Amino acid sequence: MRRRTKIVLGLVLVALIASVVYVRSTPLANFLRRISDADRAVVTEIPGSGGSITITGEDLRSVVGMVSSAHRDTRPYPCSPLADVKFFRGDQILGQMTTCLELLWVDNRQYRDYTGLLERFVVTPLLKAR
């Protein structure tokens, strides 16, 4: 009985470690690690003929938090890219994502924001800046 318990606990431990490694190595998790130290985000309307805004402070923290809570989504939507968001620390670009209302694309993967923060802090201010 003791040996069986040790084997089961060992398998559970291996599964737990594997799941943590998988979650930490997803493209979104890697992107989040890169942008977590950003001091600002610059949002530019696509195709570039529109306006642009800069996000800093607590609004930037809200956008980074939104990225952390985004969910992978592969369904097709009638939505084309609206804006590019570049995250900076000083002069260095830490990462870039493309957005459309509640969708964002990171490293060619589509994610969906269910919090409403993407529209509140990125899309709406950009459209008002026109």
Secondary structure, DSSP 8 states (H G I E B T S, - for coil): -HHHHHHHHHHHHHHHHHHHHHHHTSHHHHHHHHHTT-SEEEEEETTSSS-EEEE-HHHHHHHHHHHHH-EE-----S----EEEEEEETTEEEEEEEEETTEEEETTEEEE-SSSHHIIIIIHHHHHH-
